[in-house]
Amino acid sequence: MNLSYFISKRISREQRSGFASTIHKIAIVSIGIGLGAAIVSFLIMKGFQETIQNKIYGFNGHLLITKLTPSNSVDEEPMDFHIDAYDHPEQYPYIRHMQEYAHKTGLVKTEDEVLGVVFKGVGKSFDQKAFRENLVAGEFIDFPDSSHSNQVVISQIIADKLRAKVGDFIIVHFFQNPPRFRKLKIAGIYETNLSEYFDSKVILGDIRLIARLNDWAEGVSGGLEVFVYDPEHAEEAREVLAESTDFDMRIDLISERYQQVFEWLGLVNRQVVILLCIILTVVCVNMISIVLILVMERTQMIGMLKALGGNDRLVRSIFIYQGFSLVIKGLFLGNLIGLGLCSLQYYFKIAKLNPHDYYMSFVPISWHWETVGMLNLLTLMVVTAVLIIPTEVIVRIRPIKAIRFD
């Protein structure tokens, strides 16, 4: 049997009451609170990032393919969207789905309101599953086989301004020469809370309506939205597509188009990492203090062990085992605290947010078990490594003085 481990276990059993027991509990609680705070912070951060990214990607895809044009107009130049990657996406790595789209500006007029909007035309290929979580009322557009649909999906903000609801009709006046208008039925209402980008101006309709207004031929759109399996591989997907598309095509990353939002998410990530460093520092300082107290309390025992022939390594190992035991108990408590609080928020939505400021109505939780495992491993490694520092005091303890120590 390992002698250091055996002595450590005996000491722990003897210290179940009194001052040493209190010190042990303080160590366990400090590690538990620190790890719990780190788990909550990282899972909330992941939730923020994924919620906002999914809203943006669900509305636009991960990449946009458009025709090169010197104009900055919202209305795109027409392009033939039946490229090889659209017809055979399974032959291209990273690409999950492609769908055509087009934009056209206009005005929505009611008896009391006039509102400028961007009409986004989509087709049957539109990924309704990715967008459906944004629907708050009604259904998505029903695309007929013979002609274009007269249904639209508007945002909650636009619906409130127009005092409209599902089933009502709105008249959209499109900017072109000569001007044209269409009477369209509200099929559904969406809400992403990204009002400055989508909700305040974008309504969704049938792309065939835009094609008819623009006198486009069949198989023509304003661009293509590309979905990849993993957003981290969007850049690789762009390189693959660049090799197979014509020179007059432009391929943009959505993360670059909405750079301000993604930079904000990166800033949140850095802040959480800084918080983790602060937590680990506090936990490590606490553990150094606690082990020093334990060493001072057992000075006579250290002197006796050295007098009986025990070397410094043996004696130091005793306190490292003690500290390691406290760390394991602290990790268990930390997981209980962190995962317990996250579970309460995930299932009961206790903490609410202002959606106009945070783009969501409650604090999101995203279950990333690899992140939880990484936090546990990092805390275990850092705090255990730090235990070596206070045990350096043992090297300077002399047996005779230690035995007399009171």
N, C-alpha and C positions, 0 to 999 in steps of 0.2 A: 504494500500500500504506500502511496505517496505521503510521506511524513508531514510535509507542509500543509497538504490538503486536510489530513487527519486533525492536526492541531487547529487549523482554521475552523473546521466544523465543530470541534469541542468548544472553542471560544464563542462561536455564534450561539450555541445552545446555552451557554452560561450567561450570555448577555441579553436574555429575553426580558429583563426588567432593569430599571435603574437608568442612569445617565447614558450608558452606551446604547441601550435600546432606543432611547430618544434620538440619539445621533443617527442610528441606522434608519429610523423612520423618516428623519429629515432628508437623508440622502436619497431614499427611495422616492419620496414625494417630489423632491426637486427634479430628479431625472424624469419621473412620470409626467409632471406638469410641462417640463421642457419638451419632451418628445410629443406629448399630446398637442401642445401648441403648434409644433412643427407639422404634424400630420394634418391638423385642421387647416393650417395656412396653405399647405401645398395642395390639398384636395380642393379647397375653395379656389385657389389660383387656377388649377387645371379646369375647374368648372367654368370660371369666367372666360378663359381662353377658348375652350371648346364651344361654349354657348354662343359667343359672339362670332367666332369663325364659322360655325355651322349656319348661322343666320346669313352671313355674307356669301358663303359658298353655295348655300341652298338657293340663293337668289341669282347668282351669277356664274356658278361653276368655279373651277380653280384656274382656268386659262380662258382667254378670249382670242378668237381668230377673226380678224377683220381685214378689209382691203385697205391698203395704204392710200391715204388721201391728205392733201394739204389743209383741208377744212377742219375746223373744230366743232362743226355742227353736231347736234345730238343725232340727227338722221344720218345713217350710214350709207356708204356707197354699196350698191347691190353686188352680190357675189354668188357664184354657184356653190352651194354648200355640199353637193354630192362629191366631196373629195374622197380619196381612198380610205383615209382614217375614219371618216364618218360612216361609210358603207361597211368597213371591215375593222372595227375597233379592236376586235380580239387578236388581230395580227400585230398590234402595237403595244409594247410593254408600258406599264403604269396606267394606261388609259382604261377607264371603266365605262364611260358613256359620253356621247356628244349630242348636242341638240341645237337646232337653229333658232335664231331670234332676230328681231328688228325693232327699232325705235321710231316713234313719230310724235312730234310735239303738237299740242292742241290746247283748247280751252273747254272746260266743263261749265255749262250754263244751266242755272235753275232760275226760278222766279226771283230768288233773293240773293244768289251768290254767283260770282264768276271766278273760276279757279284755274290757273295754269297747271297743266299736267304733262307727263311724258307717258305716252301709250307704248307699252312694251308688248310686242306681238310674239307669241310662242305657239308651238305646234303640238301635235300628238306625241312627239318625242320628248316633250318636257318632263323632267323628273319630278312628278307630283309627290312622290314619297318623301323626297328631300325637302319639299316646300310645305308639305301638309302640316307640320308642326307649327307653322306660322298662321294657319287659318284659325280664326276665332269665331266665325259664323258662316253658315252656308256651305257650299261645295265649290270645287274647282270647275273650270270651264268644261262644258260638254261639247266636244268637237264632232260635228256631223261629217259624214263622208262626202256629201255632194257639194256643199258650199261652205262659206265661212260662218262661224258662230257669231251671234249678236250678244253674247254674254261677256261680262267683264268681272274681274276681281279687283276691288278697290281696298285701300288701307282704312284702318279705323279712324285715323286722323282726317282723311278726306271725307269719310262717311259722316263724321261729326260736323265738319264744316258745311257739308251739303244737306245735313239733316236727313240723310238717306239710310235705308236699311235694305237687307236682302229681299229681292223681289221687285224693288223700285226700278224705274227707268231713268237714265240720265242722257243728256244730249251732249256729244263731244264734237266740237268744231275743230277740224284739223287745219294746220297752217300749210297752205299750198295755193297754187294759182291754176284754176279758180278755187276758192275756198270750198270745202265740203264738210258736211256734218253727218253723224250717224246717231240714231237712237239705240242705246244699248241697255241691256238688262243686267242688274247687279246679281251675280250668281253667288258670290262669297265676299267675305271681308277678312283681310289679313292684318297682322300686326307683328313687326319685327322689333319695334322700339328704336330702330336706327333711323329716326325721322329725318335727319339732315341728308341721308343718302337715298332712302327708299320711300318711307311712309308718307312724307309730306308732298310727294310729287308723282310717284309711279303707280299706274294702274295696269293690270294685265289683261290682255285680250288675245284674239286669234290673229296669228301672223298673216293668214290669208286675207284678212281685211286690209292690212297695210299693203300687201302685194297688189290688191285690187285698186286701192287708192293711188298707188305709185305706178300702176300699169306695168308691174313686174311679170316676167314669165314664170312658169311653174319651175320649182327647184331652185329659186333664188331667195336669198335672205340678206339681212344686214350683217350677219356674222354667225359664229359658232361658239357655243359655250362648251368647254371641255371639263369633264370630271375625272379625277384620278383616284386610285385606290387609297393612296396615302398623301396628304397635303405636303409632306416633307419631300416627296418625289416630283413635285410640280416642275421644278427646274429641269430635271432629267426628261420629263415628258415634253417640255418645250423644245429641248434639243432634238428629240426624236421627231417631233412634228415639223420642226424647221427643215429637216432633211427631205421631207416628203411633200412640202407645200411649195407653191409658186413663189417667185421672188417678189411679187407685188402684194404678198400677204404679210400681215403683222400679227405677231403672237405676244400677248401681254399676260403677265402674272397678275391675278387679282390682288395678291398681297402688295404689289407695287402700285396698283391703281388706288387702293385704299391704304396707302402707306401710313397715314396718320394713326389709324386705328390699330394696325399691327405694331407700330412703334410703341403705342400706349400699352399694348399687351406685353411687349418685351420689357417695358419699364416696370410693370407689375411683377414680372418674373424676377427681375433684378432685386426688387425690394424684398420679395419673399426670401431670396437667397441670403440677403444681408440679415434679415430677421433670424434665419437659421444659424448664421455665424454668431450672432449675439447670444442666442439661446445656448449653443454649444459652449461658448466662452463662460457663461454664467454657471452652467452645469459643471464644467471642468474645474472652475475655481472652487465651487462648493465641495466637489469630491476631494480636491487637494486639501482643503481645510479639514474635512471630516476624517480623512485617513491620517492626517497629522495628529488630530485629537486622539484617534485610536492608538497610534504609535506611542504618544505621550502617556496614555492611560496604561499601556502594557510595557512600560520601560523596564520594570523589575523582571518581568517574564523574559524580555529580550536579553537582559544581562545574564539570567540563569541559563538560557539556551546557549549563549556564547561561551559561558563558563564551562558548560558540559561538552563543548566541542562543536557546536553548531556554527556554520559559516554564515556570512552576510547573505548569501544567495538563499539559503534555507529560510532565514528569518524574514527576508523581504518577500519571499513567495507566500508566506502565511498571510501577510496583509494584502498582497495583490489578489489572493484567492478571496479574501473577505470583501475587498472592493468589487471584484468581479461578480460575486454573489449579489451584492447590492445593486449593481448595474442591471443584472438579469431581472431582478424583481422590479426595478424601476421601469425597464422596458415593457414588462407585462402591464404595469399600471398605466404607462403612457399610451399603449395601444388601447387599453380599456377606455381611457378618457377620450383620446382622439377619435377613435372609430365610433364610440358611443355618441359623442356630440355630432359627428358627421351623419350618423344614422338618423338621429332625431331631426336634423335639418333636412335630410334627403326625403324622409317620408312625411314630415309634418309641416315643412316650409315655415318654420318659426320666425326666422330672421327675414324681414321684408326689406325691399329696396325701392328707391324712386326710379321707375323705368326711364324717365326722361334724362336722368343723369348717368345711370349705370347700364342702360339698354336691356334691363331685365327687371322683373318685379320681385324677385326673391334671391337670396344668396344661393348660388348653384354649387352642387357637390358632384365631382366626377371621380368615380372609383378607379384609381390607378394603383393596383396592388404592387406593381413593380416599384412605384414611388414610395409606398409604405415600407416595403422591404428594404429599399435603399436607405431610408431614414433610420430604420432600426439598425442596419449594418453600420452605417456611418457613426451613429451615436455609440454603438458598442465598441467600435474600433478606436474612436477618438478618446472616449472617456477611459477605456481600459489602458490605452497607451499613456494617458496622463497620470495614471496611478503609479507609474514608475518614479515620478518626480518626488512625491513626499516620502517614499521609502528610502530615498537617498540619505535621509537623516539617520537611518539604522546603521549605516557604515561608520558614522562618527561616534556611536554609543560605545563606551568602554564598560566591560563587564562589572568591574569593582564599583564604579560610580553608579552604574545602573541598579545594582543590587541594593545599594544604600539609598536609592532615589525614593522619595516619599512625596 
